[in-house]
Amino acid sequence: MAKVQKIKGFADLFPEEAAKYTFMESCAREVFSRYGFGELRTPILEKTELFQKSIGEDTDVVGKEMFTFPDRKDRSLTMRPEATAGVVRAFIESKTHQPGLISKFFTFGPMFRYERPQKGRQRQFHQINAEVFGAPEGQADAELILMLTSFLNRIGLKSLTVELNSLGCHECRPAYKQALVDYYKSKDKANFCEDCRRRMETNPLRVLDCKVPTCKELVKDAPLITDHLCADCETHFADVRTILDGAGVTYTLNPRLVRGLDYYVRTCFEVTSLDIGSQTSVAGGGRYDGLIQSLDGPDCPGTGFACGMERLALLLGDRELPGPDFYLAVVDDAAANEAMLFAQALRDKGLTGEVSFSGGSMKSRMRAANKSGAKTCLILGGAELADKTVTVKDMAGDKDQETLDRAAYLAGL
C-alpha cells in the first residue's frame, strides 16, 4: 500500500521555516498597530458567490483557479483565493458601519488557488492583508503605502521597487476601455494569446497585464490610462504622490500597471524585488470603491493591500531560531522525575528549555545539548540528586561548569 503524501502545492513548514512566518506576523502586528489597525480573522471557507460577485466571473481566479466544491446540502463553497472579499463580507454582516466612520483591519492566513506550483508560489499560500473602509481620500492610499514600506523595512527588506498607477474611476474608465478596444481592433487579433483574445471582450485592461512576450509587444503603444483620468482622479492621484514624495518613498510611475481582480479603481500599486531571481511581486494593492456596495453593503469606499508571505520568506533567507535557555541532561534514571520538576520550576521563571527524560551517558547527553543550541546545559545525575544540586555548564564561551544548590540557583534567576 502506497504511503500517504502531502498534496501537490501544499507545503509543510517545519520550525526553521515557520519561524519566518511568525517573525513576519509579529512585525506586522507591531507596525500596523501604530496606524490604528486591528486584527480580523475570517473563515477559510466562503460561499462561492462571494468571489464570483467580488472578484469577477471573467477573471482567471474565478474561472480557473478556485478550489470549489458542493457541501452535503449541495451548496457551492470555495476555499478563499484572496482575503479582501471575506473581510468585506464580515464588515457588511457586522452592520457596524456609520457614515464618517473609518474602519481599519489586518489579517493573516492561508489562501488557496489551483495554480502550477513554483518557487515562492504554492496552491496553499499565505498572505498578510490590510484594509481601510470609509476613507475615499488619496491620503488613505498614501498611508497604506507608507505602512507597507515601513513593514517591509521592519522585516529587513531594503532593495525594493514601488510601482504606482491610477486606474481611473467608474466615470472616466469607460472611455479608456473603449480606447483600448479600438486599439486592439487595429491589431491582428490572431497574434494575441487565447486568454487575451477573451479578455478583449470581458476585461480590456487585463490584456495590459499579460506576461506573454508577443502580447507585451503588441500593447506597448496602447493608450495610457493616465491620459484619460477625470479631474477628480487627477487630484486624487496627485495627493497620493505628494505624500509619498514628502515622506521620501521612492516609486516609479507605471501607467501599464493593473491589478488582476475586477474591483480595483483609482490608486493601484505593487512592490517588487529582484533578490529572488527575475523581478517578482511581493506585495500589491489599491483602491476598490464600489466593492462593498456591489456585495449589498453600504456605499462605503475601500482600499487595501496584500503581501505574499512565501515570497517574503524567500527574501528573508535563512533566519536562525533563538536557542533555548537550557538543556537539562539526565545522566541517571533515578534523577529523571526530579529533573522534570526542576525543569518546570525553570519554566515557571520564564526560561525555555527541554529535558532528556531518561538517563544516558554524559557523552550522548552533551551531544544532545549541543544540538539543541541551548545557552546552558544543566546536568542532573545520582550525585546531584542526593546533594540537591545541579551542575551548570555554559555552552558558550569557555564552557566552564560549576555545581550549585538547586534552590539557590532558582532563587538567583
TANOR-V44993 format. One record per residue. RES is the residue in three letters. SS is DSSP state (@ for helix, = for strand, . for the rest). PSI is psi in whole degrees, -180 to 180 (* if undefined). D_FIRST is the distance of its C-alpha to the first C-alpha in Angstrom with 1 decimal. Layout:
# TANOR-V44993
res->RES ss->SS psi->PSI d_first->D_FIRST
res->RES ss->SS psi->PSI d_first->D_FIRST
This chain:
# TANOR-V44993
res->MET ss->. psi->130 d_first->0.0
res->ALA ss->. psi->142 d_first->3.8
res->LYS ss->. psi->150 d_first->6.5
res->VAL ss->. psi->128 d_first->9.2
res->GLN ss->. psi->163 d_first->12.2
res->LYS ss->. psi->157 d_first->15.8
res->ILE ss->. psi->143 d_first->17.3
res->LYS ss->. psi->131 d_first->19.4
res->GLY ss->. psi->4 d_first->22.9
res->PHE ss->. psi->120 d_first->22.3
res->ALA ss->. psi->146 d_first->23.1
res->ASP ss->. psi->133 d_first->22.8
res->LEU ss->. psi->103 d_first->26.3
res->PHE ss->. psi->168 d_first->26.6
res->PRO ss->@ psi->-41 d_first->30.0
res->GLU ss->@ psi->-38 d_first->31.7
res->GLU ss->@ psi->-40 d_first->31.0
res->ALA ss->@ psi->-29 d_first->31.4
res->ALA ss->@ psi->-32 d_first->34.8
res->LYS ss->@ psi->-40 d_first->36.0
res->TYR ss->@ psi->-41 d_first->35.3
res->THR ss->@ psi->-42 d_first->36.9
res->PHE ss->@ psi->-46 d_first->39.9
res->MET ss->@ psi->-43 d_first->40.3
res->GLU ss->@ psi->-42 d_first->40.2
res->SER ss->@ psi->-43 d_first->42.7
res->CYS ss->@ psi->-39 d_first->45.0
res->ALA ss->@ psi->-45 d_first->44.8
res->ARG ss->@ psi->-42 d_first->45.8
res->GLU ss->@ psi->-49 d_first->48.6
res->VAL ss->@ psi->-47 d_first->50.0
res->PHE ss->@ psi->-33 d_first->49.5
res->SER ss->@ psi->-27 d_first->51.2
res->ARG ss->@ psi->-23 d_first->54.3
res->TYR ss->. psi->8 d_first->54.5
res->GLY ss->. psi->20 d_first->54.3
res->PHE ss->. psi->144 d_first->50.7
res->GLY ss->= psi->153 d_first->48.6
res->GLU ss->= psi->136 d_first->44.8
res->LEU ss->. psi->133 d_first->43.3
res->ARG ss->. psi->122 d_first->39.7
res->THR ss->. psi->161 d_first->38.5
res->PRO ss->. psi->154 d_first->35.3
res->ILE ss->. psi->-35 d_first->32.4
res->LEU ss->= psi->135 d_first->32.3
res->GLU ss->= psi->165 d_first->35.5
res->LYS ss->= psi->138 d_first->36.7
res->THR ss->@ psi->-36 d_first->36.1
res->GLU ss->@ psi->-25 d_first->39.9
res->LEU ss->@ psi->-46 d_first->40.7
res->PHE ss->@ psi->-31 d_first->39.3
res->GLN ss->@ psi->-41 d_first->40.6
res->LYS ss->@ psi->-35 d_first->44.0
res->SER ss->@ psi->-51 d_first->44.1
res->ILE ss->. psi->-38 d_first->42.3
res->GLY ss->. psi->128 d_first->43.3
res->GLU ss->. psi->-21 d_first->41.5
res->ASP ss->. psi->-1 d_first->42.4
res->THR ss->. psi->158 d_first->40.8
res->ASP ss->@ psi->-34 d_first->37.6
res->VAL ss->@ psi->-52 d_first->36.1
res->VAL ss->@ psi->-40 d_first->36.5
res->GLY ss->@ psi->-30 d_first->36.2
res->LYS ss->@ psi->-24 d_first->33.1
res->GLU ss->@ psi->-6 d_first->31.5
res->MET ss->. psi->145 d_first->31.1
res->PHE ss->= psi->99 d_first->28.0
res->THR ss->= psi->140 d_first->29.4
res->PHE ss->= psi->157 d_first->28.1
res->PRO ss->= psi->145 d_first->29.7
res->ASP ss->. psi->-170 d_first->29.6
res->ARG ss->. psi->-14 d_first->29.7
res->LYS ss->. psi->16 d_first->33.4
res->ASP ss->. psi->28 d_first->32.8
res->ARG ss->. psi->136 d_first->34.5
res->SER ss->= psi->121 d_first->33.5
res->LEU ss->= psi->152 d_first->32.3
res->THR ss->= psi->137 d_first->31.7
res->MET ss->= psi->127 d_first->30.3
res->ARG ss->. psi->127 d_first->33.4
res->PRO ss->. psi->-12 d_first->33.8
res->GLU ss->. psi->168 d_first->36.9
res->ALA ss->. psi->-31 d_first->38.9
res->THR ss->@ psi->-44 d_first->42.5
res->ALA ss->@ psi->-42 d_first->42.0
res->GLY ss->@ psi->-37 d_first->40.5
res->VAL ss->@ psi->-42 d_first->43.3
res->VAL ss->@ psi->-44 d_first->45.9
res->ARG ss->@ psi->-44 d_first->44.4
res->ALA ss->@ psi->-41 d_first->44.6
res->PHE ss->@ psi->-45 d_first->48.1
res->ILE ss->@ psi->-45 d_first->49.3
res->GLU ss->@ psi->-29 d_first->47.8
res->SER ss->@ psi->-22 d_first->49.4
res->LYS ss->. psi->37 d_first->52.9
res->THR ss->. psi->-8 d_first->54.2
res->HIS ss->. psi->138 d_first->55.8
res->GLN ss->. psi->143 d_first->59.5
res->PRO ss->. psi->133 d_first->61.7
res->GLY ss->. psi->-11 d_first->62.4
res->LEU ss->. psi->131 d_first->59.6
res->ILE ss->. psi->131 d_first->57.1
res->SER ss->= psi->134 d_first->53.5
res->LYS ss->= psi->124 d_first->51.3
res->PHE ss->= psi->150 d_first->47.5
res->PHE ss->= psi->152 d_first->44.7
res->THR ss->= psi->154 d_first->41.0
res->PHE ss->= psi->159 d_first->37.8
res->GLY ss->= psi->173 d_first->34.3
res->PRO ss->= psi->145 d_first->31.3
res->MET ss->= psi->165 d_first->31.8
res->PHE ss->= psi->125 d_first->29.4
res->ARG ss->. psi->137 d_first->29.9
res->TYR ss->. psi->87 d_first->27.7
res->GLU ss->. psi->171 d_first->29.0
res->ARG ss->. psi->119 d_first->27.8
res->PRO ss->. psi->140 d_first->26.8
res->GLN ss->= psi->179 d_first->29.2
res->LYS ss->. psi->122 d_first->31.0
res->GLY ss->. psi->6 d_first->32.4
res->ARG ss->= psi->119 d_first->30.9
res->GLN ss->. psi->169 d_first->27.6
res->ARG ss->. psi->-32 d_first->26.6
res->GLN ss->= psi->116 d_first->27.0
res->PHE ss->= psi->170 d_first->30.2
res->HIS ss->= psi->143 d_first->32.9
res->GLN ss->= psi->151 d_first->36.6
res->ILE ss->= psi->124 d_first->39.8
res->ASN ss->= psi->151 d_first->42.2
res->ALA ss->= psi->138 d_first->45.9
res->GLU ss->= psi->142 d_first->47.9
res->VAL ss->= psi->125 d_first->51.6
res->PHE ss->= psi->136 d_first->53.0
res->GLY ss->. psi->1 d_first->56.7
res->ALA ss->. psi->105 d_first->58.1
res->PRO ss->. psi->-12 d_first->59.3
res->GLU ss->. psi->153 d_first->61.0
res->GLY ss->@ psi->-24 d_first->60.1
res->GLN ss->@ psi->-33 d_first->60.4
res->ALA ss->@ psi->-40 d_first->57.2
res->ASP ss->@ psi->-44 d_first->55.3
res->ALA ss->@ psi->-41 d_first->57.0
res->GLU ss->@ psi->-40 d_first->56.1
res->LEU ss->@ psi->-44 d_first->52.4
res->ILE ss->@ psi->-39 d_first->52.5
res->LEU ss->@ psi->-42 d_first->54.4
res->MET ss->@ psi->-41 d_first->51.9
res->LEU ss->@ psi->-47 d_first->49.0
res->THR ss->@ psi->-34 d_first->50.7
res->SER ss->@ psi->-42 d_first->51.6
res->PHE ss->@ psi->-46 d_first->47.9
res->LEU ss->@ psi->-37 d_first->46.8
res->ASN ss->@ psi->-38 d_first->49.5
res->ARG ss->@ psi->-35 d_first->48.6
res->ILE ss->. psi->1 d_first->45.1
res->GLY ss->. psi->13 d_first->46.7
res->LEU ss->. psi->130 d_first->46.5
res->LYS ss->. psi->-46 d_first->49.7
res->SER ss->. psi->74 d_first->49.4
res->LEU ss->= psi->153 d_first->48.7
res->THR ss->= psi->127 d_first->50.4
res->VAL ss->= psi->122 d_first->51.4
res->GLU ss->= psi->141 d_first->51.9
res->LEU ss->= psi->142 d_first->54.0
res->ASN ss->= psi->166 d_first->55.1
res->SER ss->= psi->133 d_first->56.5
res->LEU ss->. psi->7 d_first->55.1
res->GLY ss->. psi->-175 d_first->58.2
res->CYS ss->. psi->-174 d_first->58.3
res->HIS ss->. psi->-13 d_first->58.3
res->GLU ss->. psi->-46 d_first->62.0
res->CYS ss->. psi->-18 d_first->62.0
res->ARG ss->@ psi->-34 d_first->58.5
res->PRO ss->@ psi->-40 d_first->59.0
res->ALA ss->@ psi->-37 d_first->61.8
res->TYR ss->@ psi->-42 d_first->59.5
res->LYS ss->@ psi->-41 d_first->56.7
res->GLN ss->@ psi->-39 d_first->59.3
res->ALA ss->@ psi->-38 d_first->60.5
res->LEU ss->@ psi->-46 d_first->56.9
res->VAL ss->@ psi->-44 d_first->56.5
res->ASP ss->@ psi->-38 d_first->59.9
res->TYR ss->@ psi->-45 d_first->58.8
res->TYR ss->@ psi->-37 d_first->55.5
res->LYS ss->@ psi->-23 d_first->57.6
res->SER ss->. psi->-9 d_first->59.7
res->LYS ss->. psi->163 d_first->56.7
res->ASP ss->. psi->111 d_first->54.8
res->LYS ss->@ psi->-30 d_first->51.9
res->ALA ss->@ psi->-20 d_first->49.9
res->ASN ss->@ psi->-13 d_first->49.7
res->PHE ss->. psi->155 d_first->47.8
res->CYS ss->. psi->166 d_first->44.0
res->GLU ss->@ psi->-43 d_first->42.5
res->ASP ss->@ psi->-43 d_first->41.9
res->CYS ss->@ psi->-34 d_first->45.4
res->ARG ss->@ psi->-36 d_first->46.9
res->ARG ss->@ psi->-42 d_first->45.3
res->ARG ss->@ psi->-29 d_first->46.4
res->MET ss->@ psi->-32 d_first->50.0
res->GLU ss->@ psi->-34 d_first->50.2
res->THR ss->@ psi->-38 d_first->48.2
res->ASN ss->. psi->81 d_first->48.6
res->PRO ss->@ psi->-31 d_first->50.9
res->LEU ss->@ psi->-32 d_first->50.6
res->ARG ss->@ psi->-21 d_first->46.9
res->VAL ss->@ psi->-33 d_first->47.9
res->LEU ss->. psi->-21 d_first->49.6
res->ASP ss->. psi->2 d_first->46.3
res->CYS ss->. psi->139 d_first->44.4
res->LYS ss->. psi->-3 d_first->43.0
res->VAL ss->. psi->125 d_first->43.3
res->PRO ss->@ psi->-42 d_first->46.1
res->THR ss->@ psi->-38 d_first->48.0
res->CYS ss->@ psi->-40 d_first->48.1
res->LYS ss->@ psi->-40 d_first->49.2
res->GLU ss->@ psi->-39 d_first->52.0
res->LEU ss->@ psi->-30 d_first->53.1
res->VAL ss->. psi->6 d_first->53.5
res->LYS ss->. psi->-27 d_first->55.2
res->ASP ss->. psi->16 d_first->58.6
res->ALA ss->. psi->156 d_first->57.6
res->PRO ss->. psi->150 d_first->59.8
res->LEU ss->. psi->137 d_first->59.2
res->ILE ss->@ psi->-34 d_first->58.6
res->THR ss->@ psi->-16 d_first->61.0
res->ASP ss->@ psi->-3 d_first->63.8
res->HIS ss->. psi->10 d_first->63.3
res->LEU ss->. psi->141 d_first->63.1
res->CYS ss->. psi->172 d_first->65.5
res->ALA ss->@ psi->-41 d_first->67.9
res->ASP ss->@ psi->-41 d_first->65.9
res->CYS ss->@ psi->-36 d_first->62.7
res->GLU ss->@ psi->-47 d_first->64.8
res->THR ss->@ psi->-43 d_first->66.1
res->HIS ss->@ psi->-47 d_first->62.7
res->PHE ss->@ psi->-36 d_first->61.2
res->ALA ss->@ psi->-38 d_first->64.3
res->ASP ss->@ psi->-43 d_first->63.9
res->VAL ss->@ psi->-49 d_first->60.3
res->ARG ss->@ psi->-39 d_first->61.4
res->THR ss->@ psi->-43 d_first->64.5
res->ILE ss->@ psi->-44 d_first->62.5
res->LEU ss->@ psi->-40 d_first->59.9
res->ASP ss->@ psi->-45 d_first->62.9
res->GLY ss->@ psi->-31 d_first->64.6
res->ALA ss->@ psi->-3 d_first->61.6
res->GLY ss->. psi->22 d_first->61.1
res->VAL ss->. psi->122 d_first->57.7
res->THR ss->. psi->130 d_first->57.4
res->TYR ss->= psi->163 d_first->56.0
res->THR ss->= psi->130 d_first->56.1
res->LEU ss->= psi->125 d_first->57.2
res->ASN ss->. psi->94 d_first->54.7
res->PRO ss->. psi->-7 d_first->56.0
res->ARG ss->. psi->-6 d_first->52.8
res->LEU ss->. psi->123 d_first->50.6
res->VAL ss->. psi->170 d_first->49.0
res->ARG ss->. psi->155 d_first->46.1
res->GLY ss->. psi->-7 d_first->43.0
res->LEU ss->. psi->149 d_first->43.6
res->ASP ss->. psi->-22 d_first->46.4
res->TYR ss->. psi->-1 d_first->48.0
res->TYR ss->. psi->141 d_first->49.7
res->VAL ss->= psi->162 d_first->53.5
res->ARG ss->= psi->-126 d_first->56.0
res->THR ss->= psi->130 d_first->54.7
res->CYS ss->= psi->151 d_first->51.4
res->PHE ss->= psi->159 d_first->50.2
res->GLU ss->= psi->142 d_first->47.4
res->VAL ss->= psi->126 d_first->46.9
res->THR ss->= psi->163 d_first->45.4
res->SER ss->= psi->149 d_first->44.7
res->LEU ss->. psi->5 d_first->44.6
res->ASP ss->. psi->-11 d_first->43.0
res->ILE ss->. psi->41 d_first->39.4
res->GLY ss->. psi->-132 d_first->40.3
res->SER ss->. psi->162 d_first->41.8
res->GLN ss->. psi->125 d_first->43.6
res->THR ss->= psi->133 d_first->41.2
res->SER ss->= psi->131 d_first->41.9
res->VAL ss->= psi->-15 d_first->41.1
res->ALA ss->= psi->154 d_first->43.1
res->GLY ss->= psi->164 d_first->45.1
res->GLY ss->= psi->-161 d_first->46.8
res->GLY ss->= psi->-169 d_first->50.0
res->ARG ss->= psi->143 d_first->52.1
res->TYR ss->. psi->53 d_first->51.0
res->ASP ss->. psi->135 d_first->54.1
res->GLY ss->. psi->-22 d_first->53.6
res->LEU ss->@ psi->-46 d_first->49.9
res->ILE ss->@ psi->-43 d_first->50.5
res->GLN ss->@ psi->-34 d_first->53.1
res->SER ss->@ psi->-20 d_first->50.7
res->LEU ss->. psi->26 d_first->48.3
res->ASP ss->. psi->29 d_first->51.2
res->GLY ss->. psi->-172 d_first->52.2
res->PRO ss->. psi->164 d_first->55.6
res->ASP ss->. psi->85 d_first->57.2
res->CYS ss->. psi->124 d_first->56.0
res->PRO ss->. psi->161 d_first->55.4
res->GLY ss->= psi->156 d_first->52.3
res->THR ss->= psi->152 d_first->51.2
res->GLY ss->= psi->-179 d_first->48.2
res->PHE ss->= psi->165 d_first->45.7
res->ALA ss->= psi->140 d_first->42.1
res->CYS ss->= psi->131 d_first->40.7
res->GLY ss->= psi->113 d_first->37.3
res->MET ss->@ psi->-31 d_first->35.9
res->GLU ss->@ psi->-42 d_first->33.3
res->ARG ss->@ psi->-38 d_first->36.1
res->LEU ss->@ psi->-38 d_first->38.4
res->ALA ss->@ psi->-37 d_first->35.9
res->LEU ss->@ psi->-39 d_first->35.9
res->LEU ss->@ psi->-30 d_first->39.7
res->LEU ss->@ psi->-24 d_first->39.7
res->GLY ss->. psi->-152 d_first->38.0
res->ASP ss->. psi->120 d_first->37.0
res->ARG ss->. psi->132 d_first->38.4
res->GLU ss->. psi->132 d_first->38.7
res->LEU ss->. psi->139 d_first->37.6
res->PRO ss->. psi->132 d_first->40.6
res->GLY ss->. psi->157 d_first->40.1
res->PRO ss->. psi->162 d_first->40.4
res->ASP ss->. psi->-36 d_first->43.8
res->PHE ss->= psi->157 d_first->42.8
res->TYR ss->= psi->121 d_first->40.4
res->LEU ss->= psi->107 d_first->41.3
res->ALA ss->= psi->118 d_first->40.6
res->VAL ss->= psi->120 d_first->40.6
res->VAL ss->. psi->12 d_first->41.8
res->ASP ss->. psi->126 d_first->42.5
res->ASP ss->@ psi->-32 d_first->40.2
res->ALA ss->@ psi->-22 d_first->43.4
res->ALA ss->@ psi->0 d_first->43.8
res->ALA ss->@ psi->-47 d_first->40.3
res->ASN ss->@ psi->-43 d_first->41.4
res->GLU ss->@ psi->-34 d_first->44.6
res->ALA ss->@ psi->-40 d_first->42.8
res->MET ss->@ psi->-42 d_first->40.7
res->LEU ss->@ psi->-38 d_first->43.9
res->PHE ss->@ psi->-40 d_first->45.6
res->ALA ss->@ psi->-39 d_first->42.8
res->GLN ss->@ psi->-38 d_first->43.1
res->ALA ss->@ psi->-38 d_first->46.9
res->LEU ss->@ psi->-41 d_first->46.3
res->ARG ss->@ psi->-35 d_first->44.0
res->ASP ss->@ psi->-23 d_first->46.7
res->LYS ss->. psi->-3 d_first->49.0
res->GLY ss->. psi->5 d_first->46.8
res->LEU ss->. psi->156 d_first->45.1
res->THR ss->. psi->144 d_first->41.5
res->GLY ss->= psi->177 d_first->39.5
res->GLU ss->= psi->166 d_first->37.0
res->VAL ss->= psi->149 d_first->37.3
res->SER ss->. psi->-3 d_first->35.6
res->PHE ss->. psi->-59 d_first->35.3
res->SER ss->. psi->169 d_first->36.0
res->GLY ss->. psi->161 d_first->38.3
res->GLY ss->. psi->176 d_first->37.7
res->SER ss->. psi->152 d_first->39.8
res->MET ss->@ psi->-38 d_first->42.1
res->LYS ss->@ psi->-46 d_first->40.6
res->SER ss->@ psi->-37 d_first->37.0
res->ARG ss->@ psi->-39 d_first->38.3
res->MET ss->@ psi->-33 d_first->40.4
res->ARG ss->@ psi->-42 d_first->37.5
res->ALA ss->@ psi->-39 d_first->35.6
res->ALA ss->@ psi->-42 d_first->38.7
res->ASN ss->@ psi->-42 d_first->39.1
res->LYS ss->@ psi->-32 d_first->35.6
res->SER ss->@ psi->-23 d_first->36.1
res->GLY ss->. psi->15 d_first->39.1
res->ALA ss->. psi->148 d_first->41.2
res->LYS ss->. psi->-34 d_first->45.0
res->THR ss->= psi->136 d_first->45.8
res->CYS ss->= psi->124 d_first->44.3
res->LEU ss->= psi->131 d_first->45.5
res->ILE ss->= psi->129 d_first->45.4
res->LEU ss->= psi->112 d_first->45.6
res->GLY ss->. psi->-163 d_first->46.0
res->GLY ss->@ psi->-44 d_first->48.2
res->ALA ss->@ psi->-45 d_first->51.4
res->GLU ss->@ psi->-36 d_first->50.7
res->LEU ss->@ psi->-44 d_first->49.7
res->ALA ss->@ psi->-38 d_first->52.9
res->ASP ss->@ psi->-2 d_first->55.1
res->LYS ss->. psi->42 d_first->53.4
res->THR ss->= psi->178 d_first->53.0
res->VAL ss->= psi->140 d_first->50.3
res->THR ss->= psi->127 d_first->50.2
res->VAL ss->= psi->121 d_first->49.9
res->LYS ss->= psi->121 d_first->48.8
res->ASP ss->= psi->120 d_first->49.3
res->MET ss->. psi->-6 d_first->46.3
res->ALA ss->. psi->171 d_first->48.4
res->GLY ss->. psi->-132 d_first->51.7
res->ASP ss->. psi->2 d_first->52.9
res->LYS ss->. psi->36 d_first->50.4
res->ASP ss->. psi->157 d_first->53.2
res->GLN ss->= psi->153 d_first->52.5
res->GLU ss->= psi->156 d_first->54.6
res->THR ss->= psi->127 d_first->54.3
res->LEU ss->= psi->155 d_first->55.4
res->ASP ss->= psi->132 d_first->55.9
res->ARG ss->@ psi->-43 d_first->52.9
res->ALA ss->@ psi->-40 d_first->55.0
res->ALA ss->@ psi->-37 d_first->57.2
res->TYR ss->@ psi->-45 d_first->54.3
res->LEU ss->@ psi->-42 d_first->52.9
res->ALA ss->@ psi->-27 d_first->56.4
res->GLY ss->. psi->-5 d_first->56.8
res->LEU ss->. psi->* d_first->53.8
